[in-house]
Amino acid sequence: MASSTATMDLGLTGKSALVGGGARGLGRATAEVLAAEGAAVAILGRGTKALETAATEIAERTGAGVLPLTGDVTCAADCERVVARTVAELGGLDVLVTNMGGPPYGGAAERSDEEWQRAWELVTLSVIRLCRASAGHMAARGGGSIVNITTPGVHQIIPATALSTVARMATTGFAKHLAAELAPRGIRVNNVLPGWIETRRVSELSEAEAAERGVPVSAVYAEQTAAIPMGRFGDPAEVAQVIAFLASPRSSYVTGANLRVDGGWSTATAL
């Protein structure tokens, strides 16, 4: 599996990046890869202590300074403030990676208006707000790259993830429109769709499924693994390096894409 500190010479030296959910999981791994590639990185999250710890550890591993920024992506003012602080502290913004936690496990039929609204605020409107706040700053630098972390569930339904999947389908549609609108300004917009990756979010979903079915968590993991042609869960660093490629000048002609990183799990043909 890929190492998060292995560099690929992606041409990111001197670039500035803001990474959501940077304290752990996919966000943490992405921030580390970008820092190792020479980018100045700010990480966003809700927990000050966890962010500061992650920033210190990433700096120790990569030799790069990392800016921890506390904020709630469901708050419009926080989205604007964090982007403005990134630009002020890092001198501009070239890369935005949107990433956040997911709504609770469960189906669609029983969900209340309030639950759908919370999912929309967390998963979709946060992306819209961060992209809106970032686009002008990227255009001022001559262009940039936005990468949204979503899910292969937008192509192939994952049972009992209705709140997350429906909201991320909306995010996918927004990103497609945004890619077309921002391309003339040199800004690319792409989505990365991680499958079963060794993260806390996947663990939480697996534990919820096991509890609902009354089976051991190990049984759920075994079933999930059996459904992956590569025969294993992915490592966060494997997703992070794909994100770094899409964030970099090496993918200069890629925009409006939905790239699955799922070990072959999804058999859907939708793009």
Contacts in CASP RR format, 6 or more apart in sequence:
PFRMAT RR
TARGET T0000
AUTHOR 0000-0000-0000
METHOD contacts of the structure
MODEL  1
MASSTATMDLGLTGKSALVGGGARGLGRATAEVLAAEGAAVAILGRGTKA
LETAATEIAERTGAGVLPLTGDVTCAADCERVVARTVAELGGLDVLVTNM
GGPPYGGAAERSDEEWQRAWELVTLSVIRLCRASAGHMAARGGGSIVNIT
TPGVHQIIPATALSTVARMATTGFAKHLAAELAPRGIRVNNVLPGWIETR
RVSELSEAEAAERGVPVSAVYAEQTAAIPMGRFGDPAEVAQVIAFLASPR
SSYVTGANLRVDGGWSTATAL
1 234 0 8 1.000
1 235 0 8 1.000
1 237 0 8 1.000
1 238 0 8 1.000
2 235 0 8 1.000
2 237 0 8 1.000
2 238 0 8 1.000
2 240 0 8 1.000
2 241 0 8 1.000
3 237 0 8 1.000
4 29 0 8 1.000
4 32 0 8 1.000
4 33 0 8 1.000
4 36 0 8 1.000
4 61 0 8 1.000
4 236 0 8 1.000
4 237 0 8 1.000
4 240 0 8 1.000
4 241 0 8 1.000
5 32 0 8 1.000
5 33 0 8 1.000
5 36 0 8 1.000
5 61 0 8 1.000
5 62 0 8 1.000
6 36 0 8 1.000
6 241 0 8 1.000
7 36 0 8 1.000
7 37 0 8 1.000
8 37 0 8 1.000
8 241 0 8 1.000
8 244 0 8 1.000
8 245 0 8 1.000
9 37 0 8 1.000
10 37 0 8 1.000
10 244 0 8 1.000
10 245 0 8 1.000
10 247 0 8 1.000
10 248 0 8 1.000
10 249 0 8 1.000
10 250 0 8 1.000
11 37 0 8 1.000
11 248 0 8 1.000
11 249 0 8 1.000
11 250 0 8 1.000
12 34 0 8 1.000
12 37 0 8 1.000
12 38 0 8 1.000
12 39 0 8 1.000
12 95 0 8 1.000
12 244 0 8 1.000
12 247 0 8 1.000
12 248 0 8 1.000
12 249 0 8 1.000
13 37 0 8 1.000
13 38 0 8 1.000
13 39 0 8 1.000
14 38 0 8 1.000
14 39 0 8 1.000
14 40 0 8 1.000
15 38 0 8 1.000
15 39 0 8 1.000
15 40 0 8 1.000
15 94 0 8 1.000
15 95 0 8 1.000
15 247 0 8 1.000
15 248 0 8 1.000
16 39 0 8 1.000
16 40 0 8 1.000
16 41 0 8 1.000
16 42 0 8 1.000
16 86 0 8 1.000
16 87 0 8 1.000
16 90 0 8 1.000
16 91 0 8 1.000
16 92 0 8 1.000
16 93 0 8 1.000
16 94 0 8 1.000
16 95 0 8 1.000
17 31 0 8 1.000
17 34 0 8 1.000
17 39 0 8 1.000
17 40 0 8 1.000
17 41 0 8 1.000
17 42 0 8 1.000
17 93 0 8 1.000
17 94 0 8 1.000
17 95 0 8 1.000
17 96 0 8 1.000
17 97 0 8 1.000
17 247 0 8 1.000
18 41 0 8 1.000
18 42 0 8 1.000
18 43 0 8 1.000
18 44 0 8 1.000
18 69 0 8 1.000
18 82 0 8 1.000
18 83 0 8 1.000
18 86 0 8 1.000
18 93 0 8 1.000
18 95 0 8 1.000
18 96 0 8 1.000
18 97 0 8 1.000
18 130 0 8 1.000
18 134 0 8 1.000
19 27 0 8 1.000
19 30 0 8 1.000
19 31 0 8 1.000
19 34 0 8 1.000
19 41 0 8 1.000
19 42 0 8 1.000
19 43 0 8 1.000
19 44 0 8 1.000
19 97 0 8 1.000
19 99 0 8 1.000
20 27 0 8 1.000
20 43 0 8 1.000
20 44 0 8 1.000
20 45 0 8 1.000
20 73 0 8 1.000
20 97 0 8 1.000
20 98 0 8 1.000
20 99 0 8 1.000
20 100 0 8 1.000
21 27 0 8 1.000
21 28 0 8 1.000
21 43 0 8 1.000
21 44 0 8 1.000
21 45 0 8 1.000
21 99 0 8 1.000
21 100 0 8 1.000
21 101 0 8 1.000
22 28 0 8 1.000
22 30 0 8 1.000
22 31 0 8 1.000
22 43 0 8 1.000
22 44 0 8 1.000
22 45 0 8 1.000
22 51 0 8 1.000
22 54 0 8 1.000
22 99 0 8 1.000
23 43 0 8 1.000
23 45 0 8 1.000
23 47 0 8 1.000
23 50 0 8 1.000
23 51 0 8 1.000
23 53 0 8 1.000
23 54 0 8 1.000
24 50 0 8 1.000
24 54 0 8 1.000
24 199 0 8 1.000
24 200 0 8 1.000
25 199 0 8 1.000
25 200 0 8 1.000
25 201 0 8 1.000
25 236 0 8 1.000
26 99 0 8 1.000
26 149 0 8 1.000
26 194 0 8 1.000
26 197 0 8 1.000
26 199 0 8 1.000
26 236 0 8 1.000
26 239 0 8 1.000
26 240 0 8 1.000
26 243 0 8 1.000
27 43 0 8 1.000
27 97 0 8 1.000
27 99 0 8 1.000
27 149 0 8 1.000
27 236 0 8 1.000
27 240 0 8 1.000
28 43 0 8 1.000
28 54 0 8 1.000
28 58 0 8 1.000
28 236 0 8 1.000
29 236 0 8 1.000
29 237 0 8 1.000
29 239 0 8 1.000
29 240 0 8 1.000
30 97 0 8 1.000
30 99 0 8 1.000
30 239 0 8 1.000
30 240 0 8 1.000
30 243 0 8 1.000
30 244 0 8 1.000
31 41 0 8 1.000
31 43 0 8 1.000
31 54 0 8 1.000
31 58 0 8 1.000
31 66 0 8 1.000
32 58 0 8 1.000
32 61 0 8 1.000
32 62 0 8 1.000
32 237 0 8 1.000
32 240 0 8 1.000
33 237 0 8 1.000
33 240 0 8 1.000
33 241 0 8 1.000
33 243 0 8 1.000
33 244 0 8 1.000
34 41 0 8 1.000
34 95 0 8 1.000
34 244 0 8 1.000
34 247 0 8 1.000
35 41 0 8 1.000
35 58 0 8 1.000
35 59 0 8 1.000
35 62 0 8 1.000
35 63 0 8 1.000
35 64 0 8 1.000
35 65 0 8 1.000
35 66 0 8 1.000
36 61 0 8 1.000
36 62 0 8 1.000
36 64 0 8 1.000
37 244 0 8 1.000
37 248 0 8 1.000
38 62 0 8 1.000
38 64 0 8 1.000
39 64 0 8 1.000
39 94 0 8 1.000
39 95 0 8 1.000
40 64 0 8 1.000
40 65 0 8 1.000
40 67 0 8 1.000
40 90 0 8 1.000
40 91 0 8 1.000
41 58 0 8 1.000
41 64 0 8 1.000
41 65 0 8 1.000
41 66 0 8 1.000
41 67 0 8 1.000
42 66 0 8 1.000
42 67 0 8 1.000
42 68 0 8 1.000
42 69 0 8 1.000
42 82 0 8 1.000
42 85 0 8 1.000
42 86 0 8 1.000
42 89 0 8 1.000
42 90 0 8 1.000
43 51 0 8 1.000
43 54 0 8 1.000
43 55 0 8 1.000
43 58 0 8 1.000
43 66 0 8 1.000
43 67 0 8 1.000
43 68 0 8 1.000
43 69 0 8 1.000
44 51 0 8 1.000
44 69 0 8 1.000
44 70 0 8 1.000
44 71 0 8 1.000
44 73 0 8 1.000
44 82 0 8 1.000
45 51 0 8 1.000
45 69 0 8 1.000
45 70 0 8 1.000
45 71 0 8 1.000
45 73 0 8 1.000
46 70 0 8 1.000
46 71 0 8 1.000
46 72 0 8 1.000
47 70 0 8 1.000
48 68 0 8 1.000
48 70 0 8 1.000
51 68 0 8 1.000
51 69 0 8 1.000
51 70 0 8 1.000
52 68 0 8 1.000
54 66 0 8 1.000
54 68 0 8 1.000
55 65 0 8 1.000
55 66 0 8 1.000
55 67 0 8 1.000
55 68 0 8 1.000
56 66 0 8 1.000
58 64 0 8 1.000
58 65 0 8 1.000
58 66 0 8 1.000
59 65 0 8 1.000
59 66 0 8 1.000
67 85 0 8 1.000
67 86 0 8 1.000
67 89 0 8 1.000
67 90 0 8 1.000
69 82 0 8 1.000
69 85 0 8 1.000
69 86 0 8 1.000
71 78 0 8 1.000
71 81 0 8 1.000
71 82 0 8 1.000
72 78 0 8 1.000
73 79 0 8 1.000
73 100 0 8 1.000
73 122 0 8 1.000
73 126 0 8 1.000
73 129 0 8 1.000
73 130 0 8 1.000
74 118 0 8 1.000
74 121 0 8 1.000
74 122 0 8 1.000
74 125 0 8 1.000
74 126 0 8 1.000
76 129 0 8 1.000
79 126 0 8 1.000
79 129 0 8 1.000
79 130 0 8 1.000
79 133 0 8 1.000
80 129 0 8 1.000
80 133 0 8 1.000
82 130 0 8 1.000
83 93 0 8 1.000
83 96 0 8 1.000
83 130 0 8 1.000
83 133 0 8 1.000
83 134 0 8 1.000
83 137 0 8 1.000
84 133 0 8 1.000
86 92 0 8 1.000
86 93 0 8 1.000
87 93 0 8 1.000
87 137 0 8 1.000
92 137 0 8 1.000
92 140 0 8 1.000
92 141 0 8 1.000
93 134 0 8 1.000
93 137 0 8 1.000
93 138 0 8 1.000
93 141 0 8 1.000
94 138 0 8 1.000
94 141 0 8 1.000
94 143 0 8 1.000
94 144 0 8 1.000
94 145 0 8 1.000
95 144 0 8 1.000
95 145 0 8 1.000
95 146 0 8 1.000
95 147 0 8 1.000
95 247 0 8 1.000
96 130 0 8 1.000
96 131 0 8 1.000
96 134 0 8 1.000
96 138 0 8 1.000
96 145 0 8 1.000
96 146 0 8 1.000
96 147 0 8 1.000
97 146 0 8 1.000
97 147 0 8 1.000
97 148 0 8 1.000
97 149 0 8 1.000
97 243 0 8 1.000
97 247 0 8 1.000
98 126 0 8 1.000
98 127 0 8 1.000
98 130 0 8 1.000
98 131 0 8 1.000
98 146 0 8 1.000
98 147 0 8 1.000
98 148 0 8 1.000
98 149 0 8 1.000
99 148 0 8 1.000
99 149 0 8 1.000
100 122 0 8 1.000
100 123 0 8 1.000
100 126 0 8 1.000
101 122 0 8 1.000
101 201 0 8 1.000
102 119 0 8 1.000
102 122 0 8 1.000
102 123 0 8 1.000
102 163 0 8 1.000
102 164 0 8 1.000
102 201 0 8 1.000
103 115 0 8 1.000
103 118 0 8 1.000
103 119 0 8 1.000
103 122 0 8 1.000
103 123 0 8 1.000
103 163 0 8 1.000
103 164 0 8 1.000
103 167 0 8 1.000
104 115 0 8 1.000
104 163 0 8 1.000
104 208 0 8 1.000
105 160 0 8 1.000
105 161 0 8 1.000
105 204 0 8 1.000
105 205 0 8 1.000
105 208 0 8 1.000
105 209 0 8 1.000
105 212 0 8 1.000
106 160 0 8 1.000
106 161 0 8 1.000
106 162 0 8 1.000
106 163 0 8 1.000
106 208 0 8 1.000
107 159 0 8 1.000
107 160 0 8 1.000
107 161 0 8 1.000
107 162 0 8 1.000
107 163 0 8 1.000
108 162 0 8 1.000
108 163 0 8 1.000
108 166 0 8 1.000
111 162 0 8 1.000
111 163 0 8 1.000
115 163 0 8 1.000
116 163 0 8 1.000
116 166 0 8 1.000
119 163 0 8 1.000
119 164 0 8 1.000
119 166 0 8 1.000
119 167 0 8 1.000
120 167 0 8 1.000
120 170 0 8 1.000
122 167 0 8 1.000
123 164 0 8 1.000
123 167 0 8 1.000
123 168 0 8 1.000
123 170 0 8 1.000
123 171 0 8 1.000
124 167 0 8 1.000
124 168 0 8 1.000
124 170 0 8 1.000
124 171 0 8 1.000
124 174 0 8 1.000
127 148 0 8 1.000
127 171 0 8 1.000
127 174 0 8 1.000
127 175 0 8 1.000
128 174 0 8 1.000
131 146 0 8 1.000
131 174 0 8 1.000
131 178 0 8 1.000
131 189 0 8 1.000
134 146 0 8 1.000
135 182 0 8 1.000
135 185 0 8 1.000
135 187 0 8 1.000
138 144 0 8 1.000
138 146 0 8 1.000
138 185 0 8 1.000
138 186 0 8 1.000
138 187 0 8 1.000
139 185 0 8 1.000
139 186 0 8 1.000
139 187 0 8 1.000
142 185 0 8 1.000
142 186 0 8 1.000
143 185 0 8 1.000
143 186 0 8 1.000
143 187 0 8 1.000
144 186 0 8 1.000
144 187 0 8 1.000
144 188 0 8 1.000
145 187 0 8 1.000
145 188 0 8 1.000
145 189 0 8 1.000
145 190 0 8 1.000
145 246 0 8 1.000
145 247 0 8 1.000
145 248 0 8 1.000
145 251 0 8 1.000
146 175 0 8 1.000
146 178 0 8 1.000
146 182 0 8 1.000
146 187 0 8 1.000
146 188 0 8 1.000
146 189 0 8 1.000
146 190 0 8 1.000
147 190 0 8 1.000
147 191 0 8 1.000
147 192 0 8 1.000
147 243 0 8 1.000
147 246 0 8 1.000
147 247 0 8 1.000
148 171 0 8 1.000
148 175 0 8 1.000
148 189 0 8 1.000
148 190 0 8 1.000
148 191 0 8 1.000
148 192 0 8 1.000
149 191 0 8 1.000
149 192 0 8 1.000
149 194 0 8 1.000
149 239 0 8 1.000
149 243 0 8 1.000
150 168 0 8 1.000
150 171 0 8 1.000
150 172 0 8 1.000
150 191 0 8 1.000
150 192 0 8 1.000
150 193 0 8 1.000
150 258 0 8 1.000
151 158 0 8 1.000
151 161 0 8 1.000
151 164 0 8 1.000
151 165 0 8 1.000
151 168 0 8 1.000
151 193 0 8 1.000
151 194 0 8 1.000
151 195 0 8 1.000
152 158 0 8 1.000
152 193 0 8 1.000
152 194 0 8 1.000
152 195 0 8 1.000
152 260 0 8 1.000
152 262 0 8 1.000
152 265 0 8 1.000
152 266 0 8 1.000
152 268 0 8 1.000
153 161 0 8 1.000
153 165 0 8 1.000
153 168 0 8 1.000
153 193 0 8 1.000
153 266 0 8 1.000
154 165 0 8 1.000
154 168 0 8 1.000
154 169 0 8 1.000
154 172 0 8 1.000
154 193 0 8 1.000
154 258 0 8 1.000
155 193 0 8 1.000
155 258 0 8 1.000
155 260 0 8 1.000
155 266 0 8 1.000
155 268 0 8 1.000
155 270 0 8 1.000
156 266 0 8 1.000
156 267 0 8 1.000
156 268 0 8 1.000
157 165 0 8 1.000
158 165 0 8 1.000
160 205 0 8 1.000
160 208 0 8 1.000
160 209 0 8 1.000
160 212 0 8 1.000
161 205 0 8 1.000
171 191 0 8 1.000
172 191 0 8 1.000
172 258 0 8 1.000
175 189 0 8 1.000
175 190 0 8 1.000
175 191 0 8 1.000
175 256 0 8 1.000
176 256 0 8 1.000
178 189 0 8 1.000
179 188 0 8 1.000
179 189 0 8 1.000
179 190 0 8 1.000
179 255 0 8 1.000
179 256 0 8 1.000
180 256 0 8 1.000
182 188 0 8 1.000
182 189 0 8 1.000
183 255 0 8 1.000
188 246 0 8 1.000
188 251 0 8 1.000
188 252 0 8 1.000
188 254 0 8 1.000
188 255 0 8 1.000
188 256 0 8 1.000
189 255 0 8 1.000
189 256 0 8 1.000
190 246 0 8 1.000
190 251 0 8 1.000
190 254 0 8 1.000
190 255 0 8 1.000
190 256 0 8 1.000
190 257 0 8 1.000
190 258 0 8 1.000
190 259 0 8 1.000
191 256 0 8 1.000
191 257 0 8 1.000
191 258 0 8 1.000
191 259 0 8 1.000
192 239 0 8 1.000
192 242 0 8 1.000
192 243 0 8 1.000
192 246 0 8 1.000
192 259 0 8 1.000
192 261 0 8 1.000
193 258 0 8 1.000
193 259 0 8 1.000
193 260 0 8 1.000
193 261 0 8 1.000
193 262 0 8 1.000
193 266 0 8 1.000
194 239 0 8 1.000
194 261 0 8 1.000
194 262 0 8 1.000
195 234 0 8 1.000
195 260 0 8 1.000
195 261 0 8 1.000
195 262 0 8 1.000
195 263 0 8 1.000
195 265 0 8 1.000
195 266 0 8 1.000
196 202 0 8 1.000
196 224 0 8 1.000
196 225 0 8 1.000
196 228 0 8 1.000
196 233 0 8 1.000
196 234 0 8 1.000
196 262 0 8 1.000
196 265 0 8 1.000
197 233 0 8 1.000
197 234 0 8 1.000
197 235 0 8 1.000
197 236 0 8 1.000
197 238 0 8 1.000
197 239 0 8 1.000
197 261 0 8 1.000
198 233 0 8 1.000
198 234 0 8 1.000
198 235 0 8 1.000
198 236 0 8 1.000
199 236 0 8 1.000
202 233 0 8 1.000
206 217 0 8 1.000
206 220 0 8 1.000
206 221 0 8 1.000
206 224 0 8 1.000
207 217 0 8 1.000
209 220 0 8 1.000
210 216 0 8 1.000
210 217 0 8 1.000
210 219 0 8 1.000
210 220 0 8 1.000
213 220 0 8 1.000
224 233 0 8 1.000
225 231 0 8 1.000
225 232 0 8 1.000
225 233 0 8 1.000
227 265 0 8 1.000
228 262 0 8 1.000
228 263 0 8 1.000
228 264 0 8 1.000
228 265 0 8 1.000
229 263 0 8 1.000
229 264 0 8 1.000
229 265 0 8 1.000
230 263 0 8 1.000
230 264 0 8 1.000
231 263 0 8 1.000
234 263 0 8 1.000
238 261 0 8 1.000
239 261 0 8 1.000
242 259 0 8 1.000
242 261 0 8 1.000
245 251 0 8 1.000
246 254 0 8 1.000
246 257 0 8 1.000
246 259 0 8 1.000
257 271 0 8 1.000
258 271 0 8 1.000
260 266 0 8 1.000
END
